Each structure stands twice: as structure tokens, then as C-alpha cells.
Amino acid sequence: LLRVFDADLRGDVLEIGAGCGAITRYLGEQGGNVLALEGSTRRAGIARARTRDLPNVSVLAENFERFQVDKRFDVITLIGVFEYANLFVSGANPGAKMLEKVRSLLKPDGLLIIAIENQLGLKYFAGAPEDHVVTPMLGVEGRYNSATPQTYGKQALTSLLSGAGFSSNEFFAPFPDYKLPVSIVTEQGFDDPGFDAAAFAWQSAQRDPQLPELCTFSLELAWPQICKNGLGMDMSNSFLIGASPVARKTLGDGTLAVHFSSDRRAEYCKSSSFRKGPDNTIRVHYEKLAEARAASAADSIVEFKLSASEPYIKGHVLSTKLIDVINVDGWTYGQVGEFLKGYLCILKDVPNGQLNADGLLPGQLFDAVPQNILIDCQGKPHLIDKEWSLTVGLRIEFLLFRALRQLLGSVTRFSPSAEFSTATYKEFVFAACAAAGYPI
């Protein structure tokens, strides 16, 4: 969540609402002088234990309203905190009062970092319960009161910040939300006609553990329409905001989005930055997030290779065609099988796409799942994000299995099928492969 602000986290940092210290630990590791404020003595003790080896971190158990200090800070954070202003700040308009006090604690050119759910996030329209009151539509309908936490839409947040003296407000959209984000999209990313910002939203939707078992509509189909109509930022599930009393910019001009692959072993974690250059071309820049450990065993059949950058290609991800199939009432396994057959035909058009003498696919296609095949505007396929490969050949059935399991991990809704009323993941994968002519 905070990696986009790494360059700003070196000075005096005040973290308001440290909780159990997850963010505190990260802030301390960036090298700044961190004061973490936490109202709960028990949570403050946990945060202190979590940062006990960081001499640059101090933890104070104190209520925000009673907190007084002479110094001013370069950075102040409100991560999952501002929505609780009604509960911890007395008087009328507690949100505005909280921001005014934060402003008084900030240096004249300081930075305030806020992360908060969006009152009008798309997932709430799809039936996800309001995060704090756990009631569907409560936030969308504005049924907050002085005894409940309260979230805001983009316009309301901008107005509150401006009223408190924060004239510069830079919004980012973390997906699926700010609590467990995998992607951060900038306002420029949503506005650029040559960039598919919706892909970061719909491909991460299923990663949100707070989604209901059944959404009222398919988030995978809705996000492209939302972004096509210029509402991507306004309806993002959460906001990450960099606010300041003076004009400032967090990332360099041209940064459209950053995607993080961090749900893997440390030496394989990476960031993918999508940046537009002076020549108006977009490139994807890759960077490892951790130092490599000792080399893997010599007999490992898996290889990990990370290129420095590659050109960004505008088009649609092949897996969207399968999502279209399963979101039409009455779909059949025959239709899924036809998609898989078409996918295998497309593989023949990518480099190293031919079967070898043993009837196996080359190991370089280990990562050539539909989610990593992009069809450009001329209908030509491109294999993207080529980081994994095998030193041995692989069976077609294995690649189909991998492709379908990844699909199931990114889909929030199946329409009713003509062939069954319910099915397990295993039944779906096996029947789909059989329909393509490759029974497992």
C-alpha cells in the first residue's frame, strides 16, 4: 500500500492509529523517525513488541484528541483511521476537526497519507456489506450516524481535505481495496485512453475476502464499463490519498499503475510499473522487491527470469472471452471446450508454441495461460509477463488445468448452466478439459 510513497518516508513520521503495528513496522524499516500513536494500550503493546528491534520507532498509548506534542512532522498517516473520527473526536463535524488537528501537526510542506474505503465503491453496489457496520447498502444509502464509523466518496473527501487546508490532493485506487492491495492505479492511469486500467480492477476482484458468496452482478464484466465511462476512480473500492498544503506529486509524470506480485516466496516477489514515456509509448518496468536468496537446487525444473522492461500492448486478455461465456444463462461445457480449443490454436501462433517429438509443449509455455495472453487490436496474440518456465516439456492437460484453476480464482460469478445446477471446482475443471478433447 505504501510503496508508492517510499521516497517520502525518511523524515519525521507520525502514525495515527497504529493498531497492532503492521504499518508501523514497515514505516520503521524505511528509516524515518517514527512516532506511532495508538489509543488501545493492549494494541500499543503489540505494536511495540513488533518493532522492538527498531530504535527509530516509538510507540505511544494515547487518545488522539488528548495528544499534544511540540514538534511537527514531515509525514502523518491515517491508514484505516479517518472513518472512525465520529467515535474518537467530540463535537460537531468530527471528520473536519480531525483533519484540522492533523494539519496543525504537519510541517508547512508535509504529507498526509490517508487510506479509507470508498462509500460508493463498486463492490458495495454488488452487495458487499459495509466494512465497519457489516450491513449491505448502509454506506451507499448514507445511513451513517454519530455512533458509527463513516466513509466518504471522492468529492466529499476532497471537500473535507480542502476545507482543512490541504490544497493538493492526489488520489490513487488500490485494488481490490486498501487493506490487501495487489495493484495501485493512478488518476492518470484511468484517464489515459491507451491504457486498460479496468484490467487491474476486474482481475483482482475475487481476491477480496470481504465479498459476499454471491454478488448481484459480475464485477469482472462491470469494471470495464465503469472505466469506459470515466468512473474508475470515483467507484474504486478504496482510496489511497497523498494530501499536502502545498502542490506536490508523489510519482513521476507518466506513472499509470503499479502491480505487486507478493503472494510468493520473497526472492520471487516483484513490482510491475506501467509508465508512459516522453514519446507517448507505455512500457512495463519490473523490479524485484527483495534480495535473492541462495540459488535454488540444481535439479529444479522451474526457472524464474525477470526482464527489466517490455512494451505495453493495448488489447484484451484472452481469459475475458471465457468469462463472457460463463456469464450467459444456459452456458454449456461444450462452449467452454470450444474456448479451450481456440486457446490451444492461439498457442501455435506464439513463439515456441509447437509440440515437440514427444507430444509435449515446450517448458517456455508453462506461464502461457489465457490470463497471460493479450489479443491486440489487430487480433494478434502476445504472450505477456513471461517470468516462469520449465526445463522440461509439459502436457497440454496440465496447461489446461492450470488455466482453469487460475480462472476460478479470479471469477466472482457464474451464471446458471444448462447442464447442471451446482458443481465443484474439480467437476468443472475435469468436464471442461473433457469437452476440449483432453480428459484428465
C-alpha positions, 0 to 999 in steps of 0.5 A: 500500500505504501510503496508508492510513497517510499521516497517520502518516508525518511523524515519525521513520521507520525502514525495515527492509529497504529493498531497492532503495528503492521504499518508501523513496522514497515514505516520503521524499516524505511528509516524515518523517525517514527512516532506511532500513536495508538489509543488501545494500550493492549494494541500499543503493546503489540505494536511495540513488541513488533518493532522492538528491534527498531530504535527509530520507532516509538510507540505511544498509548494515547487518545488522539484528541488528548495528544499534544506534542511540540514538534511537527512532522514531515509525514502523518498517516491515517491508514484505516483511521479517518472513518472512525473520527465520529467515535474518537473526536467530540463535537460537531463535524468530527471528520473536519476537526480531525483533519484540522488537528492533523494539519496543525501537526504537519510541517508547512510542506508535509504529507498526509497519507490517508487510506479509507474505503470508498462509500460508493465503491463498486463492490458495495453496489454488488452487495458487499456489506459495509466494512465497519457496520457489516450491513449491505447498502448502509454506506451507499444509502448514507445511513451513517450516524454519530455512533458509527464509523463513516466513509466518504466518496471522492468529492466529499473527501476532497471537500473535507481535505480542502476545507482543512487546508490541504490544497493538493490532493492526489488520489490513487485506487488500490485494488481490490481495496486498501487493506490487501492491495495487489495493484495501485492505479493512478488518476492518470492511469484511468484517464489515459485512453491507451491504457486498460486500467479496468484490467487491474480492477476486474482481475483482482476482484475475487481476491477480496475476502470481504465479498459476499458468496454471491454478488448481484452482478459480475464485477469482472464484466462491470469494471470495464464499463465503469472505466469506459465511462470515466468512473474508475476512480470515483467507484474504486473500492478504496482510496489511497490519498497523498494530501499536502498544503502545498502542490506536490506529486508523489510519482513521476509524470507518466506513472499509470499503475503499479502491480505487486506480485507478493503472494510468493516466496520473497526472492520471487516477489516483484513490482510491475510499473506501467509508465508512459514515456516522453514519446507517448509509448507505455512500457512495463518496468519490473523490479524485484522487491527483495534480495535473492536468496541462495540459488535454488537446487540444481535439479529444479525444473522451474526457472524464474527470469525477470526482464527489466522492461517490455512494451505495453500492448493495448488489447484484451486478455484472452481469459475475458472471452471465457468469462463472457461465456460463463456469464450467459444463462444456459452456458454449456461445457461444450462452449467452454471446450470450444474456448479451450480449443481456440486457446490451444490454436492461439498457442501455435501462433506464439513463439515456441508454441509447437509440440515437440517429438514427444507430444509435449509443449515446450517448458517456455509455455508453462506461464502461457495461460489465457490470463497471460495472453493479450489479443491486440487490436489487430487480433494478434496474440502476445504472450505477456509477463513471461517470468516462469518456465520449465526445463522440461516439456509439459502436457497440454492437460496440465496447461489446461488445468492450470488455466482453469484453476487460475480462472476460478480464482479470479471469477466472482460469478457464474451464471446458471448452466444448462447442464447442471445446477451446482458443481465443484471446482474439480467437476468443472475443471475435469468436464471442461478439459473433457469437452476440449478433447483432453480428459484428465 
